Amino acid sequence: MKINCYIALVAAALACACNPLADTDDMDNNVQATRIAFSPEVVTLDNAGRNAEEDQGQNVIVTLNPKARRSMAWSAETDKTETWCTLTECSVTDADGVTHRGFRITATENTAYKRTATVTLTAADGTQETLRVVQTGVYPDAEVTVDPKQIEFNADEIVPVDVSFTTNMGDVYAVSRDEDADWISWEDLGGNVIRFTAAPWDDEEQPRTANVYITVGSGETSAATAKIPVTQLAKDLYCYVWGASLFDYDRFELARRMTKSETGVYRFDAYFTAGNAPEIRVNTVLRADYYPAYALAADGRIVTLNSAADAVPAGPAIDIDGMRTLTIDLNAMTYTLSRIAIANCMPDDAAAACPSKAFRTKDGGVKIWMTRNLNWNGGPEIGAMKLGSRLVPAYSGSATSGGYDPQDPYIERNPAYDEEESGGSVKGDQAVTDRHGRLYTLDEILLGTPAGGLGRGITSIEWPSAYNVGSTFVDAVGTQITARVFKSAEMKAVTDDERFFAENPALSAQIQGICPYGWHIANFRDWYDLAYAALEASRGDGTYPVREEMLTIAKLVATNANNVAPWLRAQEGWTSTPARAAGADAFDFNLYPTGWRLNKNGYGQYGDVGAADWLLGQEDVASEQRQGDEQLLVQRQPRRRQPGCGHPLREKLQSQEVINRQGCGPPKGAPRSKNDKNDEKAEISADGVLCGLRMAGGMLRRRLRTAARLVVGADGRTGGLSRTRTRR
C-alpha cells in the first residue's frame, strides 16, 4: 500500500494538494497572470553544502503557469551580499526521467551559524518570485521555548503567572517588556522561571495589552527571543470553566475563560467526555481558592459554593464524547449543554445498528472502526433529494445516464437519469448497498448537503471554503486546523513519525461531516494506525505477513507497504491478487470496492472490475494500473474543486479523526465522455483528511471511484465514519 500525502487540512483534513509541477494552471480559466513555482519550495543544505539526499548542492525545477507562459524566458540571481551561495541555470531531470528548466544551488562550507540567502527569479514579462535558501552551520542556533506562550491577568485579584523557558544557550538570557508597559513587572525565580505580575486596572470597558520578551544567547554566538503577549482584562465579571468532564480543561490550572453573550450569560465550546464522575466548575476569578464559586448540577441548576467545605454536586450526565456548547445563565442560575453536530449527520439510533470493531494502535491505544461503509440517506425528513446514492450494478455506457443533461456545462440536473431513490429511473441494488454502503459527493460528506450522490462537475466550483488550503477550521474535538500542503518529498523525509504527527495536527484532524455524533471521517493517522493493527494480526500468519519496517510515514508514502491490503479486504468484490489473508475474517475490516459514478456516463459497477485500476497512492495512471490492489489507506479526492461524482464513506469510531478513502477514475477500458479525456493523470494525496487528484489540461477528473470508508477514532475523544476511540 502506497500513500502519497500532498496536503492536509484539515484536512481532516481537508483539501488535497496537487503536484506543483502538474498541469493545475488552468483549473480556473479566468486566471491569466503569470505564476512562478519552484520545486522544492525551500532549499535546505547542511553545513557542508549537501541536500537531504547527501548530494552536493540542490537542483531546483522552475515552472511557469499558465501553459501559455511555460516557455517564457526568465533569469535568476542570488543576493549579491551572500557570496557563499551560487546559482547556475541548467536543465533538471526529475525522478521520472522528465527534463525541466531550472537551476542548481551550491554553497560553500559553513563553519559558523545558520545562514540564509534569497534567489529572485524574474520572468520576461517582469513577474518575480523568490526562493529561500537555508544552510545550517556547525554551531547550534539559539533556541528558546516558553510555557505558557501567553499571559492573562484580571483587572484586580491579580494572580502572578510563572513562565518557564528552555534554551540551548546556557545561562545567558535577559527579560524585557514593551516601553509603555511599565504596569508589568517580574522577578527571576531561578531555574529558568520568571514570575510576571501586573498592576491593577480600573477600565470597565477596555483591556490593555503589551508584550514581554525572554532573549537568550548573544550577538557573538547566536540569539533568539520569545515574545509573550500579555493581556489584562477590563474590570468586568468573567467566568472560567474547568472540570473532569472537560477533556482539555479537566484541572483548575487549565481553566478557560468563557465568552460573555450578555450580562450574566456566558458560553463555551469544548470537547466534553462521558465519564463516571462528571464535574464542571465555574469561577469568576482565575484562582482556585476564590469564593463564591459555582458547580453545574445534573438537573440543569447552577449550585453556589461558598467555601471549600461545600459539597460539589455530580455534574451533567454526558452520553457520548464530543463537541458541545455550554451556556450558563447566572441570572437564572441555570445552564444548557448542547451537542455541536453537522446538519443531516447520521443519528445515534442508525449508528447503533452499524457493526464496529476495536483495533489496537501502535502506541497501545484503541480505535474503533465501523466494519462497513456508511449507509445513511438523511432519513425521511430530509426531503426528495437524498444523501448519497445506492450502488448500481451495471455501467450503462449511455451518455445521458449520470444525472445531468447531456449538454455542457453540467448545470441542468436531469431527474430522468438519477437513481430512483432521488426521483430518477436508475435502479439501485438495495441489498448490496445495505451491506456495503452508499456513494456520496464531497459536499455531502463534509457538509451534509443532500445531492443524491451527484455533485455538479464544473471546474469553477470551489471546495467548501473551510477546507481550502490556507483556511482554518475547528475540528470535531475542538482543535484548530489549518489546511496545508503535504508534498511527497516532505513525507518521504520524515524520520520521527510521532514528532511529525505532533507538529502537523492536520494529519489527525477529526471531521465529523455526516458521521454520527462522536464519530469522524478517517484521517491519515487513523489509516496509519490501522496498518499497524494489520501487522499485529499478521504475526504468525503465513499467508500475507506484514513487514513492520515498511509501516512508517516515509515508507507508506514512498512505496508499497506490502500485504496490508489482504487484511483489509472484504470477502466479496475483489478479483485481484493478493486477494485476502487467511486471517482476514478474524481481522474483520471488510473493505469493499464500492464503485464510482460519472457526471454523464453514469454509474460504474460495484466490485473489483479491473482490479488493476484500484490503488492507493500512486502518482500517475501508469502506476495506478500496476498497483491496483494497493488502495488501502487513503482514498483520493479532488482538491479545491468539487468532484462531479459520488464515493462511499467509512466511519471511524469514537474519536473524531478522519480520512475518506476515495478512489478516482473508472476501470481500465471503461467508456469515457469527451469531457473526461484529459483527466487521466490522477494522484493520491492525503491531507490528513482528504486525498487529492491532479488536474490535467485544466479539467477536473470528473469521476471518483469509491470504496471510501468513514472512520471514527478513539484517542480519548470521539470518532467518525469509521469511528476510532482513542483513550489517553
Buried (B, 14 or more C-beta within 10 A) or exposed (E): BBBBBBBBBBBBBBBBBBBBBBBBBBBBEEEEEBBBBBBBBEBBBBBBBBBEEEEEBBBBBBBBBBEEBEEEEBEBEBBEEBEBBBBEEEEBEEEEEEEBBBBBBBBEEBEEBBBEBEBBBBBEEEBEBEBEBEBBBEBBBBBBEBEEEEBBBBBBEBBEBEBEBEBEBEEBBEBEBBEEBEBBBBEEEEEBEBEBBBEEBEEEEEBBEBBBBBBBBEEEBBBBBBEBEBEBBBBBEBBBBBBBBBBBBBEBEEBBBBEBEEEBBBBBBBBBBBBEEBBBBBBBBBBBEEBEBBBBBEEEBBBEBEEEEBEBBBBBEBEBBBBBBBBBBBEEBBBEBEBBBBEBBBEEEBBEEBEBBBBBBBEEBBBBBBBBBBBBBBEEEBEEBBBBBBBBBEBBEEEBBBBBBBEBBBEEBBBEBBBBBBBBEBEBBEEBBEBBBBBBBBBBBBBBBBBBBBBBBBBEBEBBEBBBBEBEBBBBBBBEBBBBBBBBBBBBBBEEBEEBBEEBBBBBBBBBBBBBBBBBBBBBBBBBBBBBBBBBBBEEBEBBBBEBEBBBBBBBBBBBBBBBBBBBBBEBBBBBEBBBBEBBEEBBBBBBBBBBBBBBBBBBBBBBBBBBBBBBBBBBBEBBBEBBBBBBBBBBBBBBBBBBBBBBBBBBBBBBBBBBBBBBBBBBEBBBBEBBEBBBBBBBBBBBBBBBBBBBBBBBBBBBBBBBBBBBBBBBBBBBBBBBBBEE
